Amino acid sequence: MPLDPVASLMLDEAGPLPARVLVLDDVGGELTQAATEAGALVRTWCDDVRDLEAVPPHLRVAGFLTTEESPELVLWRLPQSVAAVEDYAEYLAARLDPSARVVAGGRTKHMTVAFNTALARQFTTVSASLGRQKSRVLHASGARPAPPRWPMRRYLPEVGVTAVAHGNVFNTNRLDDGTHLLLRTLSRAAGEPVTNGGPPRGVALDLGCGSGIIATWLAQRGWATTGVDASLSALVSTRLTARTNRVRVAVRRADMLAGTRSQSVDLLVTNPPFHIGAAKDSRPTLAMIRAAASVLRPGGEMWMVFNSHLPYLPELRRHIGVTTVEAQDRHYIVARVLKEHAS
Ligand SMILES: C[S@@+](CC[C@H](N)C(=O)[O-])C[C@H]1O[C@@H](n2cnc3c(N)ncnc32)[C@H](O)[C@@H]1O
């Protein structure tokens, strides 16, 4: 299979590969495979569990942005936000030898000059390649770590949560308008915040937890809550957010509801993904709606916010149960779905 244009440009720009290579955020395992075939000792770290699964298990680096050996070259598929580039650059500069090189590639339309600035804060030399097939590479070398700025925290008075987030997390530490509408609406059903222990109100799941705002908000109301996300940055952020707000939230890295036990959830709350990578795509959420019917207990509820134009209402009714629109504004719908008791 030919390499995709970004991976192909990255390998051409990298030149002959040194002995030890770290691959960050490979897509489909193709950089890992090409570098291994070129004879390098490769280790690969991927934020998204779906990317990680394409990497042979013995080449995976576990943990959050850790690496066992000091790599001489980093092949890095760039994320799409400046915040994520800043956060990864901080991590890399703090761990790389100054002689190590970073070759970071992406689609030109997803890159801005702010990426160069973020890298230049942490590396003495930063330059850009010429574009090829709508792709471009940034070269960085001479690691000189500047004080880290990520993860960042922010108090969100509208929901009474302090969010702590890494740069590669949806909306970082800010409150999404859809999430705000969802929590404002859900507050009638989820109960008041509780100040001391007592038995949990039930089992709640925040699907696509991001920085963990929803999960933390549910835990504050006495729900035994788990945050699920495909992104490890999201789970690390959710843990930080929960700890900062002095509540317990379990986290699990999974592709949607994979691994969630059947009939194990009383309250499923979600502001679901509407992208795969950079492309808008509602298929994963449609598949998740079908799976949600089996993970909810009879009598359980799912609360979901989504852009009004998305075709979810009929799917919720068809696959789960009675669905009501609890709130709607110019952009979003908040739907409540009841999984009925078996008759
Ligand atoms: C719209 S954001 C919502 C984030 C957070 N709950 C909030 O309200 O700010 C959707 C989240 O879903 C995650 N996500 C995307 N695809 C996923 C998948 N296949 N399985 C699990 N999580 C996914 C993203 O990483 C992101 O954190």
PDBQT file of the ligand as one rigid body, heavy atoms in Angstrom, charges set to zero:
ROOT
HETATM    1  C1  LIG A 401     -17.744  16.823  21.681  1.00  0.00    +0.000 C 
HETATM    2  S1  LIG A 401     -16.414  16.204  22.691  1.00  0.00    +0.000 S 
HETATM    3  C2  LIG A 401     -17.138  16.296  24.319  1.00  0.00    +0.000 C 
HETATM    4  C3  LIG A 401     -16.105  16.402  25.412  1.00  0.00    +0.000 C 
HETATM    5  C4  LIG A 401     -16.641  16.647  26.823  1.00  0.00    +0.000 C 
HETATM    6  N1  LIG A 401     -17.588  15.622  27.231  1.00  0.00    +0.000 N 
HETATM    7  C5  LIG A 401     -17.298  18.012  26.923  1.00  0.00    +0.000 C 
HETATM    8  O1  LIG A 401     -18.516  18.031  27.056  1.00  0.00    +0.000 OA
HETATM    9  O2  LIG A 401     -16.594  19.020  26.856  1.00  0.00    +0.000 OA
HETATM   10  C6  LIG A 401     -16.434  14.488  22.269  1.00  0.00    +0.000 C 
HETATM   11  C7  LIG A 401     -15.380  13.617  22.941  1.00  0.00    +0.000 C 
HETATM   12  O3  LIG A 401     -15.486  12.307  22.382  1.00  0.00    +0.000 OA
HETATM   13  C8  LIG A 401     -14.197  11.731  22.256  1.00  0.00    +0.000 C 
HETATM   14  N2  LIG A 401     -14.275  10.701  21.216  1.00  0.00    +0.000 N 
HETATM   15  C9  LIG A 401     -14.173  10.854  19.879  1.00  0.00    +0.000 A 
HETATM   16  N3  LIG A 401     -14.338   9.685  19.270  1.00  0.00    +0.000 NA
HETATM   17  C10 LIG A 401     -14.513   8.759  20.240  1.00  0.00    +0.000 A 
HETATM   18  C11 LIG A 401     -14.722   7.353  20.239  1.00  0.00    +0.000 A 
HETATM   19  N4  LIG A 401     -14.786   6.667  19.101  1.00  0.00    +0.000 N 
HETATM   20  N5  LIG A 401     -14.864   6.718  21.418  1.00  0.00    +0.000 NA
HETATM   21  C12 LIG A 401     -14.801   7.412  22.583  1.00  0.00    +0.000 A 
HETATM   22  N6  LIG A 401     -14.604   8.742  22.639  1.00  0.00    +0.000 NA
HETATM   23  C13 LIG A 401     -14.486   9.406  21.488  1.00  0.00    +0.000 A 
HETATM   24  C14 LIG A 401     -13.295  12.893  21.930  1.00  0.00    +0.000 C 
HETATM   25  O4  LIG A 401     -11.945  12.582  22.298  1.00  0.00    +0.000 OA
HETATM   26  C15 LIG A 401     -13.921  14.017  22.769  1.00  0.00    +0.000 C 
HETATM   27  O5  LIG A 401     -13.296  14.092  24.027  1.00  0.00    +0.000 OA
ENDROOT
TORSDOF 0
